[in-house]
Amino acid sequence: MNQDLRNLFKETPEKEKYTLNPGHKERFSNRLDQELPKKAASFSFFFMKIAATVLIMISVGIYFYVSNRAGVPVENPSIVNVDQKPESQEISLGDLSPDLKKVENYYLATINLELAKLEVSQENKDLVDGFMERLADLNTEYQRLNKELNTIGPNDQTISALIQNLQLRLQLLQKLKDTLIELKSSKNETAISI
C-alpha cells in the first residue's frame, strides 16, 4: 500500500467529478469574509507605529538635552574655600530605612508626649529630678550610639542598641508616671484618713 499521495490526488478528480451546489462558492466566500475580515486597518496601524516611535525618540532626545543642560555650570560659579572642612552628613536611625524611621518617630513622639503629660509639683520634684537625671544619661548614651553609627557604619548591634535605648527611655517615663500616680493616691488616702 505504498502509494504516493500526490498521484492519488491527481487521479481522484479525473475519476470522479464532483459538482458543487449553485451559489456554494459565493456563500463560502461571504462567510469567510465575515469570519476573517480583510486587513484594511493595517494601513492606519502602520502610521500609529511610526507616530509612537517618533514620539519616543523626541522624548528621549528632550530628556538627554535637559539632563546635559543641568550639568552645565552657571556663569558665576561660587568660590569654595579649600581650607574649610567639608560638612559631613550625619545619619541617624531614621535615615537607614523607612521602617526604622517609623520606629524612631514613634518612640520619640511617645517620649515627648509622656514628658508633656508630667505633672511636677513641689512634693514630687525630687522624684521627677531623679528620673530626669536617668533620662539625661540615656539621652547622652543615645547620642554616643549615633556617633558610633556614623563612624563605624550601620550594623545590627548599634541599631538594636539605639532602639533599646528609646524603649528604655519610654519605660522609664511610664514608670515615673506610675510612681507619681501611686504617690498621689497614697497622699489622697492619708488625707482621707486624717
PyMOL commands that set and color helices and strands:
alter all, ss='L'
color gray80, all
select helices_A, chain A and resi 5-15+24-35+42-70+93-95+98-117+125-152+156-193
alter helices_A, ss='H'
color red, helices_A
deselect
rebuild
show_as cartoon
